[in-house]
């Protein structure tokens, strides 16, 4: 199973050409694709911030279709605790990865073998700390 970061969710809906190659590769390998409830929040927050009602409605429909094809991973207190541990360790080392530690924690708990992201810098730091594979695009 691969966990899709917010960057991928946004790009698959709004910039599909940017993710086409990695999407086809994951599909060829029969990967189960998942994302976290938090990543859904991040992506949809941007959509709900759009003032143009028709554009917002169109994007919400597209996101709904994409999300229907994914395994949706809930966020638990255990995940929040692990995310704080990972994020805190990286901060002590002088690196802040923000909420990406939450995506990583959920991916680790659920047995995902990687995170698909455009935000390679943050997830590489998390990989070094927690061993989670980074699938860049």
C-alpha positions as CSV (number, residue, x, y, z in Angstrom):
1,X,0.0,0.0,0.0
2,X,1.2,3.5,-0.8
3,X,0.0,6.5,1.1
4,X,-0.7,9.6,-1.1
5,X,0.4,12.9,0.3
6,X,-1.7,16.0,-0.1
7,X,0.6,17.2,-3.0
8,X,-0.5,14.1,-5.0
9,X,-4.2,14.5,-4.2
10,X,-4.1,18.1,-5.4
11,X,-2.0,17.3,-8.5
12,X,-4.1,14.3,-9.6
13,X,-7.2,16.6,-9.6
14,X,-5.7,19.9,-10.6
15,X,-2.5,19.0,-12.6
16,X,-3.0,15.4,-13.7
17,X,-0.2,15.5,-16.3
18,X,2.3,16.0,-13.4
19,X,1.3,12.7,-11.8
20,X,0.5,10.6,-14.9
21,X,3.7,8.7,-15.0
22,X,3.8,7.7,-11.3
23,X,0.1,6.9,-11.4
24,X,0.5,4.5,-14.3
25,X,3.5,2.9,-12.6
26,X,1.6,2.4,-9.3
27,X,-1.3,1.0,-11.3
28,X,0.9,-1.4,-13.2
29,X,2.3,-2.8,-10.0
30,X,-1.2,-3.3,-8.5
31,X,-0.5,-1.0,-5.6
32,X,-3.3,-0.3,-3.2
33,X,-3.6,3.5,-2.9
34,X,-4.6,5.2,0.3
35,X,-4.5,8.6,1.9
36,X,-5.2,9.9,5.4
37,X,-8.2,11.9,6.7
38,X,-5.8,14.7,7.4
39,X,-4.6,14.8,3.8
40,X,-8.2,15.0,2.6
41,X,-8.7,17.9,5.0
42,X,-5.7,19.8,3.6
43,X,-6.7,19.3,0.0
44,X,-10.4,20.2,0.6
45,X,-9.5,23.2,2.6
46,X,-8.0,24.7,-0.5
47,X,-11.0,23.9,-2.5
48,X,-13.5,25.4,0.0
49,X,-11.4,28.6,0.0
50,X,-12.2,29.3,-3.6
51,X,-14.6,32.1,-4.0
52,X,-16.1,31.1,-7.3
53,X,-18.9,28.8,-6.5
54,X,-19.0,26.9,-9.8
55,X,-15.3,26.3,-9.7
56,X,-15.5,25.1,-6.1
57,X,-18.4,22.8,-7.0
58,X,-16.5,21.4,-10.0
59,X,-13.4,20.7,-7.9
60,X,-15.4,19.1,-5.1
61,X,-16.9,16.7,-7.6
62,X,-13.5,15.8,-9.0
63,X,-12.1,15.2,-5.5
64,X,-15.1,13.1,-4.6
65,X,-14.5,10.8,-7.5
66,X,-10.7,10.5,-6.7
67,X,-11.3,9.9,-3.0
68,X,-13.9,7.2,-3.8
69,X,-11.1,5.1,-5.4
70,X,-8.8,5.3,-2.4
71,X,-8.5,3.6,0.9
72,X,-9.1,6.3,3.5
73,X,-7.0,6.0,6.6
74,X,-8.3,7.6,9.8
75,X,-6.0,9.5,12.2
76,X,-5.8,8.2,15.7
77,X,-4.4,9.5,19.0
78,X,-1.6,7.0,18.5
79,X,-0.8,8.7,15.2
80,X,-0.8,12.1,16.7
81,X,1.5,10.9,19.4
82,X,3.9,9.3,16.9
83,X,3.7,12.4,14.7
84,X,4.7,14.6,17.6
85,X,7.6,12.3,18.5
86,X,8.9,12.3,14.9
87,X,8.3,16.0,14.4
88,X,9.9,16.9,17.7
89,X,13.0,14.8,17.0
90,X,13.4,16.5,13.7
91,X,12.9,20.0,15.2
92,X,15.6,19.2,17.8
93,X,17.9,18.5,14.8
94,X,17.0,21.8,13.2
95,X,14.4,20.5,10.7
96,X,10.7,21.3,10.8
97,X,8.5,19.1,8.6
98,X,5.2,20.4,10.0
99,X,2.1,18.2,9.6
100,X,3.9,15.9,7.2
101,X,4.9,13.9,10.3
102,X,1.2,13.1,10.8
103,X,1.0,11.6,7.3
104,X,4.1,9.6,8.0
105,X,2.8,8.4,11.4
106,X,-0.5,7.2,9.8
107,X,1.4,5.5,7.0
108,X,3.7,3.7,9.4
109,X,0.8,2.5,11.7
110,X,-1.2,1.2,8.8
111,X,1.7,-0.6,7.2
112,X,2.0,1.5,4.1
113,X,5.4,0.8,2.4
114,X,5.8,4.4,1.1
115,X,4.4,7.9,0.7
116,X,3.9,9.3,-2.8
117,X,4.7,13.0,-2.7
118,X,6.2,16.0,-4.4
119,X,7.4,17.3,-1.0
120,X,10.6,15.1,-1.1
121,X,12.6,17.2,1.3
122,X,10.2,16.7,4.3
123,X,9.6,13.1,3.6
124,X,13.3,12.3,3.1
125,X,13.9,13.5,6.6
126,X,11.1,11.4,7.9
127,X,12.5,8.4,5.9
128,X,15.9,8.8,7.5
129,X,14.2,8.8,11.0
130,X,11.5,6.2,10.5
131,X,12.4,4.2,7.5
132,X,9.4,5.1,5.4
133,X,10.0,4.9,1.6
134,X,9.5,8.1,-0.4
135,X,8.0,7.8,-3.8
136,X,8.8,11.1,-5.5
137,X,7.2,12.4,-8.7
